[in-house]
Amino acid sequence: MFLVDEEHLIIHSMASPKYECQIKKIPEDKRRKVYTIDQVKRMIDAQHRPQYNGCQWCMAEYHSFDMQSIFRRD
């Protein structure tokens, strides 16, 4: 099972949660459960809007880091 953080658009794996995921800090109304890896792959796909990202700690193989964000100023 996977837990989707709708606030930050991050998907966490409940099979191997890490302390760094801070799953308990995700508000209840911003949580959603996903049960298949196929659905997770569709949500992470570049064509999906909004585009989700895998958690860098518990789903590192599905995490993508935007290198351009290093150079952006907000």
Stockholm file with secondary structure:
# STOCKHOLM 1.0

chainA/1-74         MFLVDEEHLIIHSMASPKYECQIKKIPEDKRRKVYTIDQVKRMIDAQHRPQYNGCQWCMAEYHSFDMQSIFRRD
#=GR chainA/1-74 SS CEEEETTTTEEEESSSCCGGGCGGGSCGGGEEEECCHHHHHHHHSTTSSSCCEECTTTCGGGCCCCGGGGTCCC
#=GC SS_cons        CEEEETTTTEEEESSSCCGGGCGGGSCGGGEEEECCHHHHHHHHSTTSSSCCEECTTTCGGGCCCCGGGGTCCC
//
